[in-house]
């Protein structure tokens, strides 16, 4: 028996476990389906793609995507301490001020969340109005600084876009270098930043290799969880709350397996309906991105990381190509006139990045593309079996709304225009798998054929429908959801930092602490 049982030791779960266990008067159990984060590839920044399709990856795919030529699109998610923060590209982006204000949820405006972003942050630039120093999460300048990514920013400026040296400051628009969740050249996952310093606490227990099968519900209240470790059934009980922090795919799956979800679907699989909640698993959103891979003969891409001199540089100096997070630079643009905020984001990597990261680089290359920041399309996550080990059916429905495809095509045009600038000329010798032409029709076909995920699923247990503004599951006592699934709509940017801030605020909500004072914004 513990006071709090947290399911999922990922971007949110590690934060919750660390913050809740700060109170020595409560007991906390953090449960993770995967193993400890001891694999070397977790901590070497550039090695993250080597974790794809391994035992540290949930290894999901979409169902046939009807607006992407019925392709199935690979969806990696971390199955290890740190969750996807142990295998992501480490870009530290918070999103746009308007994103949080538009949620229209009490306590979740940008002014109210900014103090939680600052609390978590240990930014090597130091503290200021927008940033924090001394927090658990290392936020650093990238140490790779590949000449190709430097050239891309130069080319973007030549194309007429502004420079931006802080995408988490007063404005998002423009191009520049991304800050990354690293400390001293190594990945700073939430397991490394938040959980590891908390492990010596006697009131914190971490259970790894334990896949939760369902939430126990007794007398209308969440009372614990059941699951299996290496074939052995285990039950862990919660005196105060069960908190699902399993992510936008697994949290709705666990709710459905526990009898909380669309009643007709649950009955079809013989699962007793505990709570008819049709919005569980609905409202799925993601950032679709279509990459351009420009091949060239300059020996400066991340294909060089296997060379002994760069391995030695990483080991001795914690610098060089092995510290690259992949998308070292990027930017935010408005693809048409009349927009109040950016609608597309570029990620630029000094490498050939094909097939969602599953393709092996065959040439030196620079890879980049624009993602759709505020998609209108919505998908679903549904169980396909009462067997808890069966993967859920994930349908993102990318480009179901034609306006999303319009943004993607305009973003593709901007990417092609940047490639024509003098600053990038030496790295754009040949476009790999080019569109047939630059007509609207051919660019639309190209987008449908080559779109991949940007790894940012959200929205499937949204505030206002599935959970309330304190992240409590509506209609069920003792049960909360705290992860990216509670976002009513996607933020304009990478989702790791927002998920950490959500967990920071949730920890205060759960322990009844006074919220941090809202920031005074002009």
VOGU-3710 file (C-alpha; in Angstrom, 3 decimals, decimal comma):
1> xxxxxxxxxx> 0,000/0,000/0,000  1,275/3,433/-0,998  -0,299/6,874/-0,846  0,299/7,483/-4,550  0,824/4,993/-7,355  2,127/6,559/-10,574  1,869/4,528/-13,783  4,581/5,401/-16,289  8,080/6,682/-15,487  8,309/9,007/-18,469
11> xxxxxxxxxx> 8,417/12,749/-19,027  5,598/13,334/-16,516  5,880/10,336/-14,205  9,480/10,966/-13,121  8,622/14,586/-12,350  5,604/13,562/-10,267  7,548/10,929/-8,347  10,320/13,394/-7,534  8,007/16,228/-6,497  5,470/14,178/-4,493
21> xxxxxxxxxx> 8,201/12,317/-2,604  9,633/15,644/-1,410  7,063/15,264/1,386  8,512/12,630/3,777  5,024/12,053/5,160  3,734/10,338/2,016  4,749/7,171/0,189  5,070/7,061/-3,577  5,370/4,105/-5,946  6,440/4,742/-9,539
31> xxxxxxxxxx> 5,711/1,874/-11,935  7,441/1,489/-15,315  6,814/-1,227/-17,913  10,382/-1,035/-19,193  13,782/-1,524/-17,560  16,141/0,979/-15,911  17,846/3,475/-18,227  21,245/1,804/-18,176  21,652/1,420/-21,950  24,549/3,499/-23,230
41> xxxxxxxxxx> 22,483/4,708/-26,190  20,093/6,504/-23,810  22,782/8,864/-22,570  24,771/9,532/-25,756  22,647/12,184/-27,492  23,173/11,165/-31,105  22,534/7,471/-30,393  18,790/7,875/-29,751  17,721/6,391/-33,123  19,544/3,171/-32,204
51> xxxxxxxxxx> 16,818/2,622/-29,611  14,077/2,456/-32,239  12,384/-0,953/-32,565  14,342/-2,299/-29,577  13,063/-3,564/-26,244  13,199/0,025/-24,952  10,589/1,111/-27,517  6,833/0,443/-27,413  7,293/0,202/-31,184  3,867/1,406/-32,249
61> xxxxxxxxxx> 2,565/2,146/-35,736  -0,487/3,947/-36,945  -3,273/2,004/-38,579  -3,492/2,508/-42,344  -3,525/6,300/-42,758  -6,270/7,019/-45,330  -4,915/10,449/-46,324  -1,286/9,302/-46,518  -1,692/6,671/-49,222  -2,830/4,111/-46,630
71> xxxxxxxxxx> 0,675/3,883/-45,210  1,349/2,771/-41,664  3,584/5,313/-39,949  6,098/4,299/-37,288  5,482/5,786/-33,817  8,394/5,230/-31,396  7,716/5,718/-27,682  10,126/5,144/-24,814  9,630/1,993/-22,735  12,337/2,666/-20,154
81> xxxxxxxxxx> 12,918/4,891/-17,145  12,550/8,396/-18,515  10,052/7,219/-21,124  10,277/9,110/-24,385  12,497/11,743/-22,715  15,107/8,945/-22,808  14,887/8,566/-26,596  13,659/11,890/-28,003  15,613/14,537/-29,908  15,963/16,707/-26,780
91> xxxxxxxxxx> 14,669/19,958/-28,315  13,620/22,307/-25,513  10,584/24,189/-26,803  7,603/25,297/-24,727  5,113/26,302/-27,389  3,349/29,586/-27,918  1,708/31,779/-25,302  -1,562/31,547/-27,245  -1,614/27,746/-26,987  -2,182/27,725/-23,248
101> xxxxxxxxxx> -4,505/30,713/-23,208  -6,626/29,016/-25,878  -7,068/25,941/-23,700  -9,446/28,101/-21,660  -8,917/25,971/-18,557  -8,692/27,623/-15,131  -5,120/27,648/-13,867  -3,561/26,700/-17,220  -2,930/30,027/-18,947  0,575/30,817/-20,134
111> xxxxxxxxxx> 1,047/33,330/-17,310  0,134/30,625/-14,787  2,343/27,949/-16,381  5,461/30,054/-16,984  6,550/29,811/-13,311  6,444/25,995/-13,602  8,593/26,058/-16,722  11,060/28,205/-14,800  10,947/25,966/-11,711  11,958/22,883/-13,660
121> xxxxxxxxxx> 14,723/24,572/-15,635  18,470/24,716/-15,094  19,317/26,840/-18,103  23,027/27,336/-18,645  22,287/30,876/-19,871  21,113/31,681/-16,360  17,814/32,906/-14,938  15,733/35,767/-16,316  12,057/36,602/-16,716  11,464/33,648/-19,047
131> xxxxxxxxxx> 14,011/31,142/-17,746  15,077/29,398/-14,579  18,383/28,197/-13,200  19,054/25,563/-10,573  16,104/23,311/-11,416  16,351/19,574/-12,097  16,148/19,768/-15,914  19,383/20,613/-17,695  18,786/23,016/-20,604  21,883/23,755/-22,627
141> xxxxxxxxxx> 23,320/25,064/-25,863  23,997/22,288/-28,359  27,662/21,294/-28,481  27,744/19,843/-31,996  27,307/23,043/-34,061  27,572/21,257/-37,366  28,512/23,557/-40,288  25,447/22,404/-42,232  22,993/23,545/-39,602  24,832/26,849/-39,287
151> xxxxxxxxxx> 24,533/27,230/-43,054  20,809/26,494/-42,942  20,157/29,341/-40,522  22,196/31,641/-42,757  20,114/30,558/-45,752  16,840/31,107/-43,891  17,910/34,651/-43,098  18,884/35,153/-46,745  15,367/34,037/-47,683  14,016/36,916/-45,616
161> xxxxxxxxxx> 13,170/35,309/-42,290  14,281/36,867/-38,987  16,814/35,440/-36,572  15,671/34,190/-33,180  18,084/33,330/-30,365  15,403/32,261/-27,874  12,289/30,464/-29,098  11,073/30,330/-25,478  11,309/34,073/-24,998  8,909/36,848/-25,999
171> xxxxxxxxxx> 8,472/35,722/-29,645  8,588/32,438/-31,566  9,011/33,577/-35,173  12,347/33,200/-36,899  15,280/30,789/-37,182  18,137/29,865/-34,908  19,702/27,169/-32,739  17,574/25,028/-30,472  18,461/24,646/-26,834  18,489/21,011/-25,743
181> xxxxxxxxxx> 17,732/18,981/-22,631  21,325/18,044/-21,955  23,778/18,488/-19,133  27,526/18,461/-19,791  27,033/16,989/-23,261  24,842/14,078/-22,175  21,059/13,613/-22,348  19,148/14,987/-19,383  15,980/12,893/-19,390  13,457/13,264/-16,598
191> xxxxxxxxxx> 14,916/10,064/-15,156  18,359/11,673/-15,022  17,225/15,133/-13,966  14,309/14,505/-11,625  14,169/10,859/-10,597  17,779/9,891/-9,947  18,393/12,554/-7,267  15,189/11,411/-5,516  15,973/7,684/-5,470  17,667/7,667/-2,029
201> xxxxxxxxxx> 14,430/8,809/-0,366  12,976/5,992/1,753  9,412/6,997/0,849  9,948/6,481/-2,914  9,747/3,036/-4,524  10,423/2,466/-8,230  9,147/-0,729/-9,834  10,602/-1,449/-13,285  9,729/-4,176/-15,812  6,157/-4,148/-14,509
211> xxxxxxxxxx> 3,517/-3,656/-17,186  0,270/-2,381/-15,696  -2,815/-4,125/-17,036  -5,611/-2,134/-15,446  -6,622/0,175/-12,655  -8,459/-1,457/-9,756  -11,776/0,260/-9,091  -13,589/-0,420/-5,824  -16,804/1,310/-4,758  -16,427/3,951/-7,435
221> xxxxxxxxxx> -12,849/4,773/-6,531  -9,436/3,912/-7,986  -7,809/1,684/-5,395  -4,624/0,514/-7,084  -3,293/-1,264/-10,150  -2,669/-4,806/-11,320  -0,034/-5,933/-13,770  2,626/-8,489/-14,560  6,386/-8,730/-14,255  8,017/-11,606/-16,128
231> xxxxxxxxxx> 4,753/-13,549/-16,051  4,046/-12,978/-12,364  0,875/-11,098/-11,450  1,303/-8,174/-9,067  -1,113/-5,805/-7,352  -0,141/-2,453/-5,854  -2,706/-0,524/-3,859  -3,089/3,226/-3,539  -4,433/4,868/-0,401  -4,894/8,314/-1,931
241> xxxxxxxxxx> -4,610/8,297/-5,729  -3,660/6,381/-8,836  -2,041/8,689/-11,390  -1,749/7,616/-15,024  1,312/9,147/-16,685  1,595/6,612/-19,478  1,346/8,963/-22,452  -1,152/9,815/-25,163  -1,346/6,240/-26,442  -1,097/4,159/-23,267
251> xxxxxxxxxx> -3,101/6,257/-20,801  -6,360/5,974/-22,779  -5,615/2,303/-23,401  -5,284/1,697/-19,642  -8,496/3,574/-18,934  -10,377/1,425/-21,445  -8,894/-1,803/-20,096  -10,116/-0,647/-16,678  -13,691/-0,171/-17,905  -13,466/3,606/-18,375
261> xxxxxxxxxx> -14,154/4,617/-21,954  -16,703/4,346/-24,775  -19,292/1,879/-23,456  -20,071/0,231/-26,789  -16,401/-0,444/-27,478  -15,832/-1,890/-23,999  -18,868/-4,164/-24,253  -17,674/-5,425/-27,632  -14,605/-6,839/-25,879  -16,455/-8,113/-22,824
271> xxxxxxxxxx> -14,992/-5,468/-20,502  -17,448/-4,454/-17,745  -18,312/-0,774/-18,098  -17,251/1,075/-14,965  -17,712/4,544/-16,476  -19,092/5,392/-19,892  -16,696/8,064/-21,122  -16,864/8,312/-24,941  -14,055/10,881/-25,214  -11,365/8,560/-23,834
281> xxxxxxxxxx> -9,032/7,930/-26,755  -10,612/10,621/-28,937  -9,091/13,997/-29,902  -5,703/12,475/-30,851  -3,370/15,083/-32,366  0,191/15,118/-33,659  2,572/17,254/-35,724  2,993/15,675/-39,182  6,255/16,541/-40,955  7,564/15,962/-44,487
291> xxxxxxxxxx> 11,353/15,917/-44,695  13,599/16,989/-47,536  16,907/15,105/-47,714  19,596/16,933/-49,681  22,606/14,741/-50,510  26,102/16,129/-51,032  29,777/15,187/-51,078  31,000/17,182/-48,057  32,150/14,713/-45,315  30,550/16,646/-42,459
301> xxxxxxxxxx> 27,301/14,830/-41,697  26,708/12,725/-38,616  27,845/9,669/-40,565  31,282/10,551/-39,145  30,282/9,744/-35,548  31,769/6,245/-35,725  35,262/7,624/-36,291  37,614/7,027/-33,388  38,551/10,704/-33,029  34,938/11,709/-32,448
311> xxxxxxxxxx> 34,328/8,892/-29,996  37,420/10,057/-28,097  36,197/13,659/-28,249  32,886/12,666/-26,689  34,462/10,535/-23,959  37,117/13,090/-22,992  35,424/16,421/-23,710  31,678/15,684/-23,954  31,590/17,589/-27,230  31,565/16,953/-30,961
321> xxxxxxxxxx> 29,170/15,108/-33,290  28,064/12,529/-30,708  26,512/15,333/-28,657  24,233/16,234/-31,563  20,554/15,955/-30,794  19,777/15,588/-34,517  17,626/18,676/-35,194  20,219/21,188/-34,022  18,509/24,233/-35,521  15,109/25,227/-36,823
331> xxxxxxxxxx> 12,523/27,901/-36,765  8,911/29,011/-36,776  7,148/30,590/-39,735  3,718/31,844/-40,746  3,036/30,236/-44,092  0,402/32,784/-45,170  -0,603/36,337/-44,443  -3,105/37,156/-41,733  -1,915/34,694/-39,091  -1,367/35,918/-35,544
341> xxxxxxxxxx> 1,005/33,062/-34,667  3,314/30,643/-36,535  1,656/27,646/-38,193  4,764/25,658/-39,213  8,023/24,676/-37,517  11,272/23,540/-39,132  13,627/20,926/-37,693  17,031/20,693/-39,362  19,433/17,773/-38,858  22,960/17,346/-40,276
351> xxxxxxxxxx> 22,220/13,839/-41,470  20,091/11,789/-43,811  16,847/11,159/-41,911  14,476/8,939/-43,864  11,576/6,587/-43,130  10,872/8,166/-39,773  14,379/7,394/-38,580  14,292/3,736/-39,621  16,205/4,225/-42,878  19,991/3,851/-42,752
361> xxxxxxxxxx> 21,960/6,887/-44,013  23,599/6,120/-47,340  25,143/9,517/-48,030  26,231/12,703/-46,366  23,124/14,864/-46,265  21,159/17,578/-44,563  17,571/16,760/-43,665  14,838/19,204/-42,787  11,133/19,815/-43,061  8,218/21,863/-41,783
371> xxxxxxxxxx> 5,635/20,340/-39,486  2,005/21,444/-39,193  1,868/23,167/-35,800  -1,891/23,500/-35,189  -3,492/20,585/-37,023  -7,249/20,496/-37,305  -7,286/16,752/-38,004  -8,164/14,454/-35,129  -7,533/10,766/-34,615  -8,284/8,042/-32,086
381> xxxxxxxxxx> -6,656/5,455/-29,846  -8,764/2,338/-29,232  -8,135/-1,028/-27,705  -8,403/-3,994/-30,074  -8,597/-6,721/-27,452  -9,188/-7,208/-23,725  -5,632/-8,585/-23,600  -3,543/-5,827/-21,964  -0,472/-6,821/-23,974  -2,188/-6,192/-27,323
391> xxxxxxxxxx> -1,081/-2,951/-28,931  -3,824/-0,354/-29,308  -5,197/0,713/-32,675  -3,816/4,189/-33,363  -5,378/6,233/-36,163  -3,933/9,724/-36,473  -5,918/10,677/-39,583  -3,174/13,017/-40,733  -4,562/15,500/-43,302  -8,172/14,462/-42,804
401> xxxxxxxxxx> -8,764/18,210/-42,732  -7,658/19,749/-46,061  -6,370/22,888/-44,319  -3,603/20,805/-42,695  -2,407/19,629/-46,092  -2,412/23,246/-47,282  -0,061/24,218/-44,436  2,202/21,249/-45,189  2,461/22,210/-48,869  3,215/25,845/-48,054
411> xxxxxxxxxx> 5,860/24,692/-45,571  7,377/22,436/-48,232  7,582/25,391/-50,623  9,386/27,444/-47,973  11,851/24,591/-47,443  12,577/24,404/-51,170  13,063/28,174/-51,306  15,574/28,097/-48,438  17,492/25,365/-50,294  17,977/27,747/-53,211
421> xxxxxxxxxx> 19,819/30,327/-51,101  23,542/30,843/-51,506  24,291/30,039/-47,874  23,161/26,428/-48,278  24,336/25,821/-51,842  27,296/23,554/-51,035  25,021/21,154/-49,142  22,143/20,868/-51,638  23,762/19,037/-54,550  20,924/16,542/-55,021
431> xxxxxxxxxx> 17,442/16,195/-53,546  16,719/12,614/-52,548  13,217/11,435/-53,574  12,157/14,816/-54,941  8,581/15,800/-55,794  7,657/15,336/-59,450  7,388/19,112/-59,807  6,572/22,127/-57,673  2,951/22,227/-58,764  0,356/22,156/-55,997
441> xxxxxxxxxx> -0,815/18,740/-57,154  2,644/17,174/-57,095  3,570/18,746/-53,772  0,354/17,405/-52,237  1,183/13,947/-53,525  4,715/14,241/-52,135  3,416/15,254/-48,699  0,952/12,346/-48,562  3,649/9,916/-49,673  6,451/10,970/-47,317
451> xxxxxxxxxx> 4,877/12,499/-44,202  6,091/11,049/-40,915  5,293/11,798/-37,303  7,213/14,421/-35,382  6,653/12,230/-32,285  4,231/14,589/-30,494  0,980/12,719/-29,751  -1,414/14,505/-27,404  -5,035/15,105/-26,495  -6,565/11,678/-25,852
461> xxxxxxxxxx> -7,598/12,338/-22,215  -8,217/16,040/-22,642  -9,002/18,616/-19,994  -12,622/19,636/-20,267  -13,832/16,244/-21,500  -12,039/13,291/-19,871  -10,350/15,112/-16,977  -11,154/18,349/-15,178  -8,848/21,323/-14,705  -7,168/19,525/-11,779
471> xxxxxxxxxx> -6,561/16,509/-14,059  -8,982/14,291/-12,126  -10,859/11,764/-14,255  -14,416/13,047/-14,348  -16,781/10,647/-12,625  -14,053/8,597/-10,915  -12,589/9,332/-7,486  -8,913/8,829/-6,748  -7,789/8,775/-10,375  -5,892/11,391/-12,386
481> xxxxxxxxxx> -4,124/11,566/-15,720  -0,945/13,638/-15,969  0,821/13,585/-19,344  0,501/15,011/-22,853  -2,877/13,328/-23,280  -4,528/16,017/-21,111  -3,722/18,813/-23,583  -7,018/19,959/-25,126  -5,054/21,001/-28,213  -1,441/20,669/-29,302
491> xxxxxxxxxx> 1,063/23,349/-28,466  3,012/25,037/-31,243  6,265/23,208/-30,654  7,881/20,118/-29,189  5,887/18,521/-26,383  8,498/17,339/-23,879  8,976/20,645/-22,041  5,193/21,321/-21,852  4,605/17,815/-20,472  7,199/18,436/-17,764
501> xxxxxxxxxx> 5,520/21,740/-16,869  2,127/20,014/-16,735  3,572/17,492/-14,275  5,183/20,259/-12,208  1,837/22,005/-11,824  0,000/18,712/-11,284  2,294/17,880/-8,375  1,180/21,067/-6,633  -2,477/20,298/-7,395  -2,160/16,780/-6,009
511> xxxxxxxxxx> -0,432/17,787/-2,783  -2,723/20,785/-2,251  0,056/23,348/-2,446  -0,584/26,946/-3,312  0,073/27,500/-7,021  3,153/29,460/-7,948  2,315/33,140/-8,545  1,390/33,835/-12,148  3,888/35,754/-14,259  3,155/39,419/-14,913
521> xx> 3,003/39,615/-18,688  2,775/42,804/-20,695
//
